[in-house]
Amino acid sequence: MADAAPRLRNFVEQLLGVPFPLRIRAWDGSQAGPPQAPALIVRNRRAVRRLLWKPGELGLARAWVAGDLDVEGDLYVALDAISGLVWDRGEDARGLAETLRDPQARAAARGLVRLGGLPLPPAPPPEEVRRPRHLHTRHSDRRAVSHHYDVGNDFYELVLGPSMVYSCAYWEDGGTLEDAQRDKLELVCRKLALRPGQRLLDVGCGWGSMALHAAREHGVSVVGVTLSQEQAAYARKRVADAGLTDRVEIRVQDYRDVADGPYDAISSIGMAEHVGAERYLEYAETLHRLLKPGGRLLNHQIGRPPRRDESGYAVDEFIDAYVFPDGELAPVGSTVTQLERAGFEVRDVESLREHYALTLRRWVANLEAGWERAAGLVGPGRARVWRLYMAASAVAFERHGIGVNQVLAVKTPDSGASGMPLRSRTWN
């Protein structure tokens, strides 16, 4: 009898303690769940074994990346429906061990073991990263950056579009992705009050978009640093093509090794998530040292809500294993505190949370529109990683599971003259 889907659904509901909101369709053709809901496709018994050996997010991620699991229907609707059950159940979620104390749950688990076949753990997909023992050394940071960014510039062109900006855009109604990314770069330049003749350090410069915009539109000289060889090569070509080699220098260099300050301004856009809690004060102190008195820092960084007990924070398993190895998110309050401890005066904090959700949806649309080419460039598994990571992140931003903030800080001199205008923003 074809009954895999009802049995799977029964165990999942026992595990979660609530009804499962998706339809399940199993390899034997059976289905169970709301008929109008998106379907979770369980392609084989190996998917069950992955979930048995790694219950929760990492098991789901391995099954998804390997193609053992899929979603039929609207991926965003599916992720939104299960996000509160799997990804962000909070600090009070019931653990697996507690769940399995229930006799019915134990019976369902035994049935799932029988359903999964031989109880051997499937090997993780090859896209999974082995976590290094020493985090945020220069070597481990280079390795982590290479894993994420050195997958091929052609792939990033497909996903990001012509702007080649890999961070939250700044949207107005009806604008294109390229318009919104240009507006974000301009927003950063205006917050830094860039003027011709100044020196800007762009930390984590990516493919050079910020450096090019600041040099071309504001007449500054820019040093951009990245740990990615592929990014640097691409950025240098863009700089040469734009005729800006006299004003823009792209280096493969750790920010901790920059020694030619002081700079008038520093931009750090989407880089600080790689720094880590243990190194964050060092990061802030390094940037403070590299600025002139009166110089400004614009720190654009993804954050998370604070926990009642911060010692219980754990890095997201899927993101750590497949997307950003060693990446850590901190509450914006912690970021502000560390910047202030380093000597900065924090002058403005702006949340762009909804803007990032819109940006990610555009990137997903680009990936889906060029799916065959993307899979050919990086392999089907890596393409599936990106589709899940970006779509799930969009839902997380929409649900306030994570946010993104621009923090403007000044190296205020002893005189106290910050150089900031009395009114720095206009509110609608």
C-alpha positions as MATLAB code, in Angstrom:
seq = 'MADAAPRLRNFVEQLLGVPFPLRIRAWDGSQAGPPQAPALIVRNRRAVRRLLWKPGELGLARAWVAGDLDVEGDLYVALDAISGLVWDRGEDARGLAETLRDPQARAAARGLVRLGGLPLPPAPPPEEVRRPRHLHTRHSDRRAVSHHYDVGNDFYELVLGPSMVYSCAYWEDGGTLEDAQRDKLELVCRKLALRPGQRLLDVGCGWGSMALHAAREHGVSVVGVTLSQEQAAYARKRVADAGLTDRVEIRVQDYRDVADGPYDAISSIGMAEHVGAERYLEYAETLHRLLKPGGRLLNHQIGRPPRRDESGYAVDEFIDAYVFPDGELAPVGSTVTQLERAGFEVRDVESLREHYALTLRRWVANLEAGWERAAGLVGPGRARVWRLYMAASAVAFERHGIGVNQVLAVKTPDSGASGMPLRSRTWN';
ca = [
       0.000    0.000    0.000;
       1.267    3.485   -0.874;
       1.291    5.182    2.512;
       4.704    6.872    2.850;
       3.304   10.413    2.809;
       0.751    9.904    5.636;
       3.406    8.209    7.750;
       5.866   11.024    7.123;
       3.263   13.623    7.961;
       2.353   11.818   11.180;
       5.950   11.816   12.402;
       6.572   15.439   11.438;
       3.478   16.550   13.341;
       4.519   14.492   16.358;
       7.967   16.054   16.212;
       6.725   19.629   15.844;
       3.672   19.326   18.067;
       1.494   21.217   15.568;
      -0.186   20.460   12.215;
       2.212   20.519    9.264;
       1.033   23.260    6.848;
       2.289   21.733    3.584;
       1.136   18.844    1.465;
       3.598   15.947    1.361;
       4.067   13.847   -1.780;
       6.295   10.797   -1.405;
       8.265    8.600   -3.783;
       5.540    5.934   -3.773;
       2.952    8.386   -5.173;
       1.092    8.854   -1.888;
       0.030   12.320   -0.715;
      -1.109   13.789    2.583;
      -2.021   17.262    3.762;
      -3.936   20.333    2.579;
      -4.655   19.827   -1.149;
      -4.251   23.515   -2.037;
      -0.967   24.001   -0.175;
       2.469   23.838   -1.830;
       3.793   20.290   -1.879;
       6.951   19.073   -0.175;
       8.269   16.440   -2.583;
      10.106   13.585   -0.851;
      11.815   11.916   -3.785;
      13.321    8.876   -2.082;
      13.988    7.024    1.160;
      17.400    8.685    1.395;
      15.639   11.937    2.311;
      14.089   10.161    5.298;
      17.453    8.812    6.398;
      18.967   12.289    6.176;
      16.253   13.620    8.491;
      16.650   10.705   10.889;
      20.391   11.202   11.231;
      20.183   15.008   11.353;
      16.697   16.036   12.511;
      16.010   19.718   11.916;
      17.517   22.304    9.644;
      20.770   20.612    8.615;
      19.035   17.372    7.630;
      16.492   19.308    5.597;
      19.267   21.329    3.960;
      21.246   18.225    3.008;
      18.176   16.630    1.481;
      17.348   19.823   -0.448;
      20.880   20.345   -1.787;
      21.156   16.710   -2.858;
      17.810   16.902   -4.673;
      16.136   14.399   -2.329;
      13.612   17.068   -1.316;
      11.917   19.694   -3.441;
       8.945   22.056   -3.335;
       6.183   22.105   -5.911;
       4.320   25.406   -5.952;
       5.272   28.813   -4.587;
       8.590   28.440   -2.729;
       8.026   31.635   -0.720;
       4.600   30.461    0.454;
       6.108   27.138    1.481;
       8.998   28.741    3.346;
       6.719   31.249    5.047;
       4.425   28.442    6.160;
       7.182   26.394    7.753;
       9.560   29.168    8.873;
       7.918   29.410   12.268;
       8.153   25.632   12.686;
      11.713   24.911   11.558;
      13.867   28.022   11.178;
      12.707   30.451   13.858;
      10.762   28.568   16.501;
      12.533   30.612   19.130;
      14.259   29.863   22.401;
      11.312   27.953   23.863;
      10.948   25.390   21.064;
      10.528   21.798   22.178;
      13.659   19.734   21.487;
      13.768   16.354   19.800;
      14.738   14.503   22.977;
      11.739   15.929   24.819;
       9.450   15.123   21.899;
      10.566   11.488   21.828;
       9.581   10.995   25.474;
       6.023   10.884   24.182;
       5.024    7.242   23.416;
       3.158    8.185   20.232;
       6.152   10.161   18.952;
       8.466    7.207   19.677;
       6.136    4.915   17.776;
       6.080    7.351   14.840;
       9.892    7.511   14.917;
      10.183    3.733   14.803;
       7.851    3.707   11.827;
       9.971    6.326   10.136;
      13.098    4.231   10.670;
      11.368    1.295    8.982;
      10.212    3.598    6.178;
      13.703    4.965    5.572;
      15.236    1.577    4.948;
      18.800    0.737    5.917;
      19.788    3.015    8.849;
      23.113    4.160    7.402;
      23.811    7.909    7.305;
      24.021    9.216    3.725;
      27.165   11.189    2.988;
      26.639   14.976    3.060;
      26.436   16.656   -0.353;
      29.858   17.744   -1.650;
      28.797   21.397   -1.380;
      28.901   21.154    2.428;
      31.877   22.882    4.077;
      33.916   21.266    6.802;
      34.137   23.746    9.664;
      37.708   24.744   10.643;
      38.826   24.481   14.243;
      40.137   28.036   14.530;
      37.631   30.686   13.511;
      38.435   34.108   12.095;
      42.149   33.704   11.674;
      43.494   35.215    8.494;
      43.675   31.734    6.945;
      40.155   30.669    7.936;
      38.701   33.992    6.805;
      40.350   33.628    3.383;
      39.008   30.098    3.130;
      35.479   31.163    4.082;
      35.466   34.096    1.661;
      36.805   31.917   -1.145;
      34.055   29.337   -0.581;
      31.335   31.939   -0.961;
      32.727   34.389   -3.491;
      35.057   32.377   -5.719;
      32.304   30.344   -7.376;
      32.685   32.207  -10.648;
      32.002   35.785  -11.663;
      29.665   34.613  -14.433;
      27.369   33.113  -11.807;
      27.305   36.338   -9.803;
      26.585   38.343  -12.960;
      23.567   36.124  -13.585;
      22.215   36.524  -10.026;
      23.142   40.128   -9.209;
      22.607   41.701  -12.607;
      24.664   44.505  -14.150;
      25.176   46.414  -10.887;
      27.283   43.565   -9.407;
      26.360   44.771   -5.928;
      25.947   41.973   -3.413;
      24.190   43.772   -0.596;
      20.812   45.315    0.159;
      19.522   47.758   -2.457;
      17.601   50.961   -1.635;
      14.181   50.884   -3.251;
      11.596   53.301   -4.514;
       8.303   52.179   -6.039;
       8.704   51.119   -9.636;
      12.501   51.144   -9.753;
      14.712   48.471  -11.236;
      17.291   46.481   -9.303;
      20.054   48.474  -10.974;
      18.363   51.762   -9.997;
      17.981   50.600   -6.401;
      21.600   49.486   -6.127;
      22.841   52.776   -7.570;
      20.660   54.609   -5.045;
      22.131   52.536   -2.206;
      25.681   53.388   -3.248;
      24.724   57.043   -3.492;
      23.098   56.873   -0.050;
      26.365   55.587    1.412;
      28.350   58.327   -0.317;
      25.989   61.016    0.967;
      26.142   59.698    4.519;
      29.932   59.764    4.316;
      29.782   63.313    2.853;
      32.394   62.423    0.240;
      34.123   65.333   -1.507;
      36.660   65.526   -4.372;
      40.201   64.851   -3.255;
      39.322   62.718   -0.233;
      40.542   59.151    0.349;
      38.000   56.374    0.879;
      38.750   52.876    2.146;
      36.144   50.345    1.003;
      36.437   47.277    3.237;
      35.154   44.136    1.545;
      34.945   45.896   -1.804;
      33.383   43.004   -3.726;
      33.428   43.503   -7.473;
      34.296   47.194   -7.133;
      30.879   48.817   -7.491;
      31.166   51.117   -4.464;
      34.722   52.118   -5.353;
      33.738   52.923   -8.929;
      30.664   54.922   -7.919;
      32.520   56.956   -5.293;
      35.413   57.767   -7.641;
      33.244   58.550  -10.663;
      30.435   60.476   -8.969;
      32.244   62.102   -6.030;
      35.832   62.534   -7.197;
      37.486   60.612   -4.360;
      40.477   58.297   -4.437;
      39.537   54.788   -3.313;
      41.362   51.777   -1.958;
      39.179   48.675   -2.049;
      40.236   45.514   -0.199;
      38.904   41.984   -0.602;
      40.099   38.477    0.243;
      38.686   37.068   -2.995;
      41.078   36.704   -5.919;
      38.188   36.414   -8.383;
      36.491   39.556   -7.080;
      39.728   41.515   -7.264;
      40.453   40.472  -10.844;
      36.936   41.399  -11.921;
      37.013   44.736  -10.070;
      40.390   45.694  -11.538;
      39.108   45.101  -15.048;
      36.061   47.270  -14.362;
      38.299   50.021  -13.008;
      40.526   49.864  -16.086;
      37.544   49.845  -18.441;
      36.191   52.952  -16.684;
      39.523   54.760  -17.012;
      39.823   55.185  -13.245;
      43.104   53.399  -12.491;
      44.577   56.705  -11.275;
      41.893   56.967   -8.567;
      40.901   53.394   -7.673;
      43.192   50.685   -6.319;
      41.878   47.169   -5.671;
      43.909   44.991   -3.314;
      43.706   41.376   -2.200;
      44.327   42.234    1.429;
      42.958   41.553    4.896;
      41.541   44.730    6.433;
      43.770   44.074    9.452;
      46.821   44.515    7.220;
      45.905   47.919    5.780;
      48.697   50.222    6.904;
      48.466   53.347    4.713;
      45.937   55.380    6.656;
      44.606   57.731    7.650;
      41.567   57.844    5.373;
      38.892   60.519    5.233;
      36.106   57.926    5.164;
      35.535   54.172    5.355;
      32.697   52.137    3.893;
      32.093   48.567    5.039;
      29.086   47.157    3.200;
      28.031   43.590    3.910;
      31.463   42.595    5.201;
      31.189   42.780    8.993;
      29.025   39.641    9.154;
      32.249   37.702    8.458;
      34.177   39.241   11.370;
      32.744   37.243   14.282;
      31.874   38.286   17.824;
      35.325   37.527   19.229;
      37.013   39.727   16.620;
      34.486   42.530   16.364;
      36.187   44.944   18.749;
      39.453   44.404   16.887;
      37.607   45.166   13.630;
      36.150   48.376   15.062;
      39.454   49.488   16.573;
      41.272   48.835   13.300;
      38.846   50.996   11.325;
      38.988   53.707   13.998;
      42.784   53.753   13.740;
      42.629   54.053    9.940;
      40.408   57.153    9.981;
      41.427   60.778   10.275;
      39.964   62.744   13.189;
      36.526   63.809   12.019;
      36.395   60.944    9.510;
      33.242   58.895    9.051;
      32.521   55.167    8.939;
      29.440   53.703    7.270;
      28.933   50.143    8.521;
      26.205   48.293    6.583;
      25.535   44.972    8.320;
      22.923   42.232    8.660;
      21.748   41.797   12.246;
      19.401   39.658   14.309;
      17.075   40.253   17.250;
      18.760   39.858   20.645;
      18.219   36.753   22.749;
      17.348   36.697   26.428;
      20.477   34.588   26.915;
      23.091   35.513   24.326;
      25.258   32.556   25.354;
      22.646   30.348   23.705;
      23.129   31.904   20.265;
      24.248   29.389   17.653;
      25.220   30.025   14.043;
      22.544   28.940   11.576;
      23.483   25.380   10.539;
      22.469   25.656    6.884;
      24.139   29.030    6.357;
      27.302   27.901    8.134;
      27.600   24.626    6.245;
      26.636   25.778    2.763;
      26.641   29.564    2.377;
      28.775   31.712    4.722;
      31.149   29.489    6.700;
      31.942   31.137   10.058;
      29.506   33.994    9.479;
      27.909   35.408   12.629;
      25.032   37.812   13.133;
      24.810   40.205   16.072;
      22.036   42.480   17.347;
      22.440   46.049   16.154;
      22.768   47.162   19.783;
      25.857   44.993   20.171;
      27.330   46.461   16.992;
      26.771   50.012   18.233;
      28.305   49.139   21.607;
      31.447   47.701   20.030;
      31.867   50.696   17.744;
      31.539   53.011   20.729;
      34.018   50.954   22.752;
      36.487   51.419   19.896;
      36.141   55.195   20.200;
      33.513   56.005   17.569;
      30.620   58.364   18.125;
      27.560   56.710   16.585;
      25.440   59.376   14.900;
      22.787   57.494   12.944;
      21.270   54.019   12.676;
      18.920   53.228    9.781;
      17.145   49.921    9.250;
      16.724   48.748    5.649;
      15.070   45.426    6.514;
      12.233   45.568    3.975;
      14.663   46.735    1.295;
      16.691   43.550    1.642;
      13.624   41.336    1.248;
      12.848   43.089   -2.046;
      16.463   42.740   -3.169;
      16.579   39.022   -2.458;
      13.355   38.390   -4.356;
      14.905   40.045   -7.416;
      18.041   37.918   -7.100;
      15.947   34.752   -6.819;
      13.996   35.787   -9.913;
      17.283   36.264  -11.793;
      18.489   32.831  -10.685;
      15.254   31.095  -11.625;
      15.129   32.809  -15.022;
      18.654   31.581  -15.786;
      18.410   28.261  -13.935;
      19.891   25.992  -16.601;
      22.871   28.270  -17.120;
      23.375   28.703  -13.361;
      23.363   24.942  -12.796;
      25.833   24.568  -15.636;
      28.148   27.193  -14.137;
      28.255   26.024  -10.515;
      26.517   22.637  -10.502;
      22.905   21.802   -9.583;
      23.686   21.401   -5.883;
      25.293   24.824   -5.511;
      22.475   26.427   -7.505;
      19.950   24.775   -5.155;
      21.902   26.118   -2.170;
      21.576   29.640   -3.510;
      17.896   29.362   -4.349;
      17.027   28.125   -0.868;
      19.344   30.525    0.939;
      18.099   33.618   -0.881;
      14.404   32.705   -0.770;
      14.564   31.733    2.918;
      16.483   34.923    3.696;
      13.826   37.010    1.938;
      11.164   35.423    4.138;
      13.323   35.965    7.231;
      13.669   39.675    6.453;
       9.948   39.985    5.801;
       9.092   38.272    9.102;
      11.629   40.306   11.127;
      13.684   37.190   11.767;
      16.750   39.174   10.659;
      17.374   42.787    9.686;
      20.008   44.990    8.104;
      21.250   48.313    9.415;
      23.430   51.164    8.278;
      25.357   52.605   11.219;
      27.034   55.964   10.623;
      29.837   56.700   13.075;
      32.388   59.478   13.421;
      35.921   59.535   14.801;
      35.071   62.662   16.733;
      38.165   64.705   17.639;
      38.960   65.895   21.152;
      37.389   69.278   20.349;
      34.015   67.553   19.995;
      33.438   69.004   16.531;
      31.808   66.038   14.744;
      31.292   67.825   11.451;
      27.731   66.514   11.316;
      24.854   68.789   10.261;
      22.230   69.633   12.868;
      19.624   67.843   10.755;
      21.019   64.869    8.888;
      17.760   63.287    7.715;
      14.475   64.352    6.244;
      11.534   62.230    7.424;
       8.382   61.716    5.404;
];
